Amino acid sequence: MTALQPFAARRGRIALRPLGDADAADLLAIFGDAQVMSYWSGAPWTSTDQALRLLAADRAAAATGSALRLGITLADSGAVLGTVSLFNRSESNRRAEIGYALARRAWGQGLMHEALGLWLDWAFGPLGLHRLEADVDPANAASRRCLERLGFRLEGVLRERWIVSGQVADTALYGLLAREWPARPAD
Ligand SMILES: CC(C)(COP(=O)(O)OP(=O)(O)OC[C@H]1O[C@@H](n2cnc3c(N)ncnc32)[C@H](O)[C@@H]1OP(=O)(O)O)[C@@H](O)C(=O)NCCC(=O)NCCS
């Protein structure tokens, strides 16, 4: 598979940029928050070592082309407020899944809507994907609303697909096709 190159992009209030080890403390502040992790596929982090391990795994995944994660910042700040990711990429089917998380202090301002707008422009534009998927806990109302505002459709519910810290959860599987994503003007 072709490697995925980290890149920088900005529009409106938001910028996306590559992550580095210097961002480990910001990442721990996001992924160490139990509320952010309520519907995540793992337990809240407890140390920056987990951030450094994630960053190392991300570098390897980008090199093989299976996944890419970027940091979300405000346009005028370097601090990482959240992340967007693309993973489980299938090059032959031109499909991948997306993931995303934002620090709690940044919720409810439409910032993830803007960040995912940039992310989808790249995924359906330069990357050339045909289809994107998102696997969401049906109870995660903010995430579902965010996807629906972007045009994702609920395509099905997969029962008891996750067991995280002993909690069993369903998947609400959302999908969006390239032809359903309106071209956005470049910044
Ligand atoms: C999901 C998440 C990324 C949303 O980020 P955000 O920037 O707050 O999202 P936005 O402000 O762009 O949009 C959220 C939408 O959900 C709505 N919403 C928020 N909380 C809600 C709730 N509890 N019930 C119903 N709707 C809710 C908001 O009103 C908004 O809708 P609107 O656009 O019609 O006004 C953020 O809450 C988060 O990081 N959660 C933790 C990590 C996570 O769950 N990631 C997704 C895993 S699939």
The ligand as an SDF file (V2000), in Angstrom:
LIG
                    3D

 48 50  0  0  0  0  0  0  0  0999 V2000
  -17.9560   13.7480   19.5940 C   0  0  0  0  0  0  0  0  0  0  0  0
  -17.1570   15.0390   19.6860 C   0  0  0  0  0  0  0  0  0  0  0  0
  -15.9290   14.9060   18.8290 C   0  0  0  0  0  0  0  0  0  0  0  0
  -18.0150   16.1950   19.1800 C   0  0  0  0  0  0  0  0  0  0  0  0
  -17.2090   17.3640   19.1070 O   0  0  0  0  0  0  0  0  0  0  0  0
  -17.8550   18.8440   19.1420 P   0  0  0  0  0  0  0  0  0  0  0  0
  -16.8850   19.8110   18.5630 O   0  0  0  0  0  0  0  0  0  0  0  0
  -18.3790   19.1030   20.4920 O   0  0  0  0  0  0  0  0  0  0  0  0
  -18.9880   18.6300   18.0970 O   0  0  0  0  0  0  0  0  0  0  0  0
  -19.7850   19.7580   17.3610 P   0  0  0  0  0  0  0  0  0  0  0  0
  -19.8810   20.9640   18.2830 O   0  0  0  0  0  0  0  0  0  0  0  0
  -19.2070   19.9540   15.9840 O   0  0  0  0  0  0  0  0  0  0  0  0
  -21.1990   19.0620   17.1770 O   0  0  0  0  0  0  0  0  0  0  0  0
  -21.8130   18.3300   18.1870 C   0  0  0  0  0  0  0  0  0  0  0  0
  -23.3030   18.2440   17.8540 C   0  0  0  0  0  0  0  0  0  0  0  0
  -23.8760   17.3050   18.7620 O   0  0  0  0  0  0  0  0  0  0  0  0
  -24.8200   17.9630   19.5750 C   0  0  0  0  0  0  0  0  0  0  0  0
  -24.7030   17.3840   20.9000 N   0  0  0  0  0  0  0  0  0  0  0  0
  -23.7110   17.5420   21.7890 C   0  0  0  0  0  0  0  0  0  0  0  0
  -23.9680   16.8200   22.8940 N   0  0  0  0  0  0  0  0  0  0  0  0
  -25.1450   16.1970   22.6630 C   0  0  0  0  0  0  0  0  0  0  0  0
  -25.9590   15.3240   23.4270 C   0  0  0  0  0  0  0  0  0  0  0  0
  -25.5710   14.9000   24.6280 N   0  0  0  0  0  0  0  0  0  0  0  0
  -27.1000   14.8870   22.8860 N   0  0  0  0  0  0  0  0  0  0  0  0
  -27.4810   15.2770   21.6350 C   0  0  0  0  0  0  0  0  0  0  0  0
  -26.7500   16.1000   20.8700 N   0  0  0  0  0  0  0  0  0  0  0  0
  -25.6020   16.5490   21.3850 C   0  0  0  0  0  0  0  0  0  0  0  0
  -24.4520   19.4190   19.5390 C   0  0  0  0  0  0  0  0  0  0  0  0
  -25.5890   20.2480   19.8200 O   0  0  0  0  0  0  0  0  0  0  0  0
  -24.0230   19.5570   18.1050 C   0  0  0  0  0  0  0  0  0  0  0  0
  -25.1520   19.5670   17.2510 O   0  0  0  0  0  0  0  0  0  0  0  0
  -25.4460   20.8010   16.2570 P   0  0  0  0  0  0  0  0  0  0  0  0
  -24.2840   20.7930   15.2950 O   0  0  0  0  0  0  0  0  0  0  0  0
  -26.7380   20.4790   15.6250 O   0  0  0  0  0  0  0  0  0  0  0  0
  -25.4640   22.0260   17.1210 O   0  0  0  0  0  0  0  0  0  0  0  0
  -16.7330   15.3390   21.1430 C   0  0  0  0  0  0  0  0  0  0  0  0
  -17.8880   15.3600   21.9360 O   0  0  0  0  0  0  0  0  0  0  0  0
  -15.7270   14.3420   21.6990 C   0  0  0  0  0  0  0  0  0  0  0  0
  -14.5290   14.4950   21.5390 O   0  0  0  0  0  0  0  0  0  0  0  0
  -16.2140   13.2940   22.3960 N   0  0  0  0  0  0  0  0  0  0  0  0
  -15.3180   12.3160   23.0140 C   0  0  0  0  0  0  0  0  0  0  0  0
  -14.6140   11.4260   21.9960 C   0  0  0  0  0  0  0  0  0  0  0  0
  -15.5850   10.6880   21.1050 C   0  0  0  0  0  0  0  0  0  0  0  0
  -16.6240   10.2240   21.5630 O   0  0  0  0  0  0  0  0  0  0  0  0
  -15.2090   10.5840   19.8080 N   0  0  0  0  0  0  0  0  0  0  0  0
  -16.0220    9.9100   18.8280 C   0  0  0  0  0  0  0  0  0  0  0  0
  -15.8510    8.4570   18.9220 C   0  0  0  0  0  0  0  0  0  0  0  0
  -16.8420    7.6870   17.6350 S   0  0  0  0  0  0  0  0  0  0  0  0
  1  2  1  0
  2  3  1  0
  2  4  1  0
  2 36  1  0
  4  5  1  0
  5  6  1  0
  6  7  2  0
  6  8  1  0
  6  9  1  0
  9 10  1  0
 10 11  2  0
 10 12  1  0
 10 13  1  0
 13 14  1  0
 14 15  1  0
 15 16  1  0
 15 30  1  0
 16 17  1  0
 17 18  1  0
 17 28  1  0
 18 19  1  0
 18 27  1  0
 19 20  2  0
 20 21  1  0
 21 22  1  0
 21 27  2  0
 22 23  1  0
 22 24  2  0
 24 25  1  0
 25 26  2  0
 26 27  1  0
 28 29  1  0
 28 30  1  0
 30 31  1  0
 31 32  1  0
 32 33  2  0
 32 34  1  0
 32 35  1  0
 36 37  1  0
 36 38  1  0
 38 39  2  0
 38 40  1  0
 40 41  1  0
 41 42  1  0
 42 43  1  0
 43 44  2  0
 43 45  1  0
 45 46  1  0
 46 47  1  0
 47 48  1  0
M  END
$$$$
